[in-house]
């Protein structure tokens, strides 16, 4: 899951960023509304966590602009004011959900995952070649046997299963399962696919297509 976190309080942003990454999400951050709009037009995010009171460009304007651009990302607005009118205004601008500050981190994670499940391209259960991934529970089984995977392995497997037999390039996996801070020349995709293939067992279900990427045929 690729998430854009838009928060102008540096300490809170760093705390949320670390926590969401521990939950297996690829997280990019923006400290103001202008940076958020720039990033959201370059990357196809699953969820945008958007603080309402932002410098340079207000969060309301960011939300409305993203909807005008036709982004498929789900928008979760954060605000220090949680009145009913704020909720109504935020939803009217195109937000999918609304969360008042202060909030429990577990609730934020639950809301992000619920929004991601509502996205058109996301199915809660993906299955191919005897491999079954329950996205909501983050549970993987092969031929009925449970397999324990790391968050990045889960993310890569989800992208390969979503491809429905088509080839997914290393660049696409890097974009969807990692974040903007990852070195584009790293071999982390190859290493992650290698360990994922090993954990899924024999016969191998992930094939390497030379010069193109990976697939689960």
C-alpha positions in Angstrom: 0.0 0.0 0.0 1.4 3.4 -1.0 0.4 6.2 1.4 1.0 10.0 1.2 1.2 11.6 4.6 0.6 15.3 4.6 1.4 16.8 8.0 3.1 20.1 8.8 4.1 19.2 12.4 7.5 17.6 11.8 7.6 15.6 15.0 4.1 14.2 14.5 4.9 13.5 10.8 8.1 11.5 11.7 6.2 9.5 14.4 3.3 8.6 12.1 5.7 7.8 9.2 7.7 5.4 11.3 4.6 3.8 12.7 2.9 3.3 9.3 6.1 1.8 7.9 6.1 -0.7 10.7 2.6 -1.6 9.6 4.0 -2.5 6.2 3.0 0.6 4.3 5.2 2.5 1.9 5.0 6.1 3.1 5.9 9.4 1.4 5.6 12.7 3.3 4.8 16.3 2.5 4.9 19.2 4.9 2.6 21.6 3.1 -0.2 21.7 0.6 1.8 22.6 -2.4 4.3 19.7 -1.9 1.3 17.4 -1.4 -0.3 18.4 -4.7 3.0 17.9 -6.6 3.6 14.4 -5.2 0.0 13.3 -5.6 0.1 14.2 -9.3 3.3 12.2 -9.8 2.5 9.0 -7.8 -0.6 6.8 -7.8 -1.3 6.7 -4.1 -3.8 4.3 -2.5 -4.5 6.6 0.4 -3.7 10.3 1.2 -3.7 11.2 4.9 -4.3 14.9 4.7 -4.0 17.4 7.6 -6.6 20.1 7.1 -4.6 23.1 8.5 -1.7 23.2 6.1 0.7 26.1 5.1 1.0 27.4 1.6 -2.1 25.6 0.2 -4.8 24.8 2.7 -5.9 21.1 3.1 -9.4 21.9 1.9 -7.9 23.3 -1.4 -5.7 20.2 -1.7 -8.6 17.9 -1.2 -10.8 19.7 -3.7 -8.0 19.9 -6.3 -7.2 16.2 -6.0 -10.8 15.4 -6.7 -10.8 17.8 -9.7 -7.8 16.0 -11.1 -9.7 12.7 -10.9 -7.2 10.9 -8.5 -8.3 7.5 -7.4 -6.6 7.9 -4.0 -8.8 7.7 -0.9 -8.5 10.8 1.2 -8.5 10.7 5.0 -8.6 14.2 6.5 -7.1 15.0 9.9 -8.1 18.1 11.9 -7.6 19.6 15.4 -11.3 20.5 15.3 -13.7 17.6 15.2 -17.1 19.4 15.1 -19.9 18.1 13.0 -19.7 21.0 10.7 -16.0 20.3 10.1 -16.9 16.7 9.2 -19.7 17.8 6.8 -17.4 20.4 5.2 -14.5 17.9 4.7 -16.7 15.2 3.2 -18.4 17.8 0.9 -14.9 18.7 -0.5 -14.4 15.0 -1.5 -12.7 13.4 1.5 -13.6 9.8 2.1 -13.1 9.8 5.9 -12.4 12.3 8.6 -10.4 11.9 11.9 -10.1 14.5 14.7 -6.9 15.1 16.6 -5.8 13.8 19.0 -6.4 10.2 17.7 -5.2 6.7 18.6 -2.6 5.4 16.2 -4.4 2.0 15.9 -7.5 3.8 14.8 -5.6 5.7 12.1 -4.1 2.4 10.8 -7.6 0.8 10.8 -9.1 3.7 8.9 -6.3 3.7 6.3 -6.7 0.0 5.7 -10.5 0.3 5.5 -10.1 3.1 2.9 -7.6 1.0 0.8 -10.1 -1.9 0.8 -12.7 0.5 -0.7 -10.4 1.5 -3.6 -11.7 0.1 -6.9 -8.5 -1.8 -7.7 -8.2 -3.6 -4.4 -9.7 -7.0 -3.6 -9.7 -8.3 0.0 -8.7 -11.8 -1.1 -6.3 -12.5 -4.0 -5.6 -16.0 -5.2 -3.5 -17.6 -7.9 -1.4 -20.7 -8.4 -2.5 -22.1 -5.1 -1.3 -18.9 -3.2 -4.1 -17.1 -1.3 -3.6 -13.6 0.2 -6.1 -12.1 2.6 -5.3 -8.4 2.2 -7.3 -7.3 5.3 -5.8 -9.9 7.6 -2.4 -9.9 6.0 -2.5 -13.6 5.9 -0.9 -15.8 3.2 -1.5 -19.5 2.6 -0.3 -21.9 -0.1 -2.4 -24.9 -0.6 -3.9 -24.3 2.8 -0.6 -24.0 4.7 0.0 -20.6 6.4 3.2 -18.8 5.4 4.8 -16.0 7.4 6.0 -13.0 5.4 7.6 -9.7 6.1 5.7 -6.5 5.3 7.7 -5.9 2.1 7.3 -9.5 1.0 3.6 -9.2 1.5 3.5 -5.9 -0.5 5.4 -7.5 -3.4 3.2 -10.6 -3.4 0.1 -8.4 -3.4 1.3 -6.5 -6.5 2.1 -9.8 -8.3 -1.3 -11.3 -7.5 -3.0 -8.1 -8.5 -1.3 -8.3 -11.9 -3.4 -11.4 -12.6 -0.6 -13.3 -14.5 0.9 -10.2 -16.2 4.5 -9.2 -15.8 5.4 -6.6 -13.2 8.7 -4.8 -13.7 11.2 -4.2 -10.8 10.6 -0.5 -11.3 6.8 -0.9 -10.8 7.4 -3.0 -7.6 9.8 -0.4 -6.3 7.3 2.3 -6.9 4.3 0.5 -5.3 5.9 -1.4 -2.4 8.6 1.1 -1.3 8.7 4.8 -1.0 10.5 7.9 -2.4 13.5 7.5 -0.1 14.5 4.1 -1.6 17.5 4.2 -3.9 16.2 3.4 -7.4 19.5 1.5 -8.2 19.2 -0.8 -5.1 18.9 -4.6 -5.5 16.3 -4.7 -2.8 13.5 -5.8 -5.2 15.6 -8.7 -6.5 16.5 -9.8 -2.9 12.9 -9.5 -1.7 11.5 -11.5 -4.6 14.2 -14.2 -4.0 13.3 -14.6 -0.3 9.6 -14.5 -1.1 10.0 -17.2 -3.7 11.9 -19.4 -1.2 9.2 -18.9 1.5 6.4 -19.8 -0.9 8.1 -23.1 -1.4 8.3 -25.6 -4.3 7.4 -25.7 -7.1 8.3 -22.0 -7.5 5.3 -19.8 -8.3 7.1 -16.6 -9.1 8.8 -16.6 -12.5 11.6 -14.2 -13.6 11.0 -12.8 -17.1 14.4 -11.8 -18.3 14.6 -8.0 -19.0 11.0 -7.5 -18.1 10.3 -8.4 -14.5 8.3 -11.0 -12.5 5.1 -12.8 -12.8 2.9 -15.5 -11.2 1.6 -17.2 -14.3 
